[in-house]
Amino acid sequence: QVQLVESGGGLVQAGGSLRLSCAASGNMFSINAMGWYRQAPGEQRELVARLTTSGSTSYADSVKGRFTISRDNAKNTVYLQMSSLKPEDTGVYYCAADVWTTRWERNNYWGQGTQVTVSS
């Protein structure tokens, strides 16, 4: 089993910054990709940013230029640096990992979520 533990959420004023962290642990052969999703009240969960082991990144258009995803492979940890935050960035942020648990088995895992609230 794989566990993802997130930290770093909170309340911040518009224009401020927050840094989210997500550490993966457990039975992992290798990690293919890690990323962040968010879900606002009444909305569907959406991709915010994703980073593959090879270094390829993808971002939601709404966060490009404001958010940066990075990863410490040695620590199996992914970070999301969020700057110039807007009220519409408010939501529960979930860490996700695409993991090979064995040489032949690949699964997706989710963290428990961390609340980010941006006040206007």
N, C-alpha and C positions, 0 to 999 in steps of 0.2 A: 504493500500500500504506500501511496505517496501523500504527504501532507504539505499544504501550502499555508504559510502563516504570514499575514499581512500586517503592516503597521504604518503609522504616519498620517492617518486621516485626521480631520478636525474641522474647526470653524475658522474661517479666514475672511477678511474683507476683500471686496473686489479690487483687483490689481495686485493682490498679494501672491505669495508663493507657498507651495507645500511640496514635500517629497515623500512619496510612498515607497515602501520596501516590501518585498515578498521573498521569503526564504523557502526553498523546497528541500524536503528531506524524505527519507524512506528508501524503499527498494527501487533504485533506478539504475538501469543499464546505461542510458544516456538521455539527455534532454534535447529534443529537436527544436523547440521554440518555447518562449514564455511571453506573456503579454498581459495587458490590462483591458478590462471591459468596464463599462459603467451602466447603471440603470437608474434613471430618474423616476420619481413617482408617476405611475400611470403610463410609463413608457416601456418599450422593449429594451432588453440589454443590447448594447452596441459596442463594437470594437473601438477602443481608444488608441492603442498602440501595440505593436507586436514586434518581437525581435527574435530572429532565428540564431542558431548556434554559429552559422556562417557569417553573421553580422548584418543580414538583410533586415531592414526596418520598414514598417508601414504604419501610417498614422491616419486617423480620421481627419477629414478636411477641416473640421471645426477646431482642431487643436494644433494643426501644423504651424510651426514657428513659435509656439508657446510651450509645448510639452516636449520633453526629451526622454526617451527610454534608453536605459543602459543595463548592463549586466556584468556581474562578477562571476565568471564561470567557476572559479575555485571555491566560491561559497554557495554556488547554486542559487544565487540571489539576483532578482531583477528589481530595478528602481524606475520610478516615474517622477521626474522633476517637472513640476507644474508651475508655470509662471504666468503673470498677467491674467490671473484667474477671473472668471466672469460668473455671475449668478447662474447662468445656464450650464455651468460645469458641475453644479450641485447634483449629487447622487451617491449611490453606493458603488464603490469601485471594487471590482473583483479581479484577483490575480488568476491567471490560467496558465497551465503548462501542458505541453504536448510531449509526452514522455514515452520512451522505449523502456518498459520494465524488464523485458528480456530481449534477447536478440531477435525474437519473432513477434513479440506482443507490444502493441502501441496503444496508449490510452490518453484521454484528456482528463485533467484534474482541475478543480476549482478551489479557491480559498473561500473563507467564510464571508468576506466582504468587509470593507471599511468605509465609514461615512465621510464624505467630503461635503461641507456646506459653505457656500460662498455668499456672503451677505452684500447687499448693494449699499 
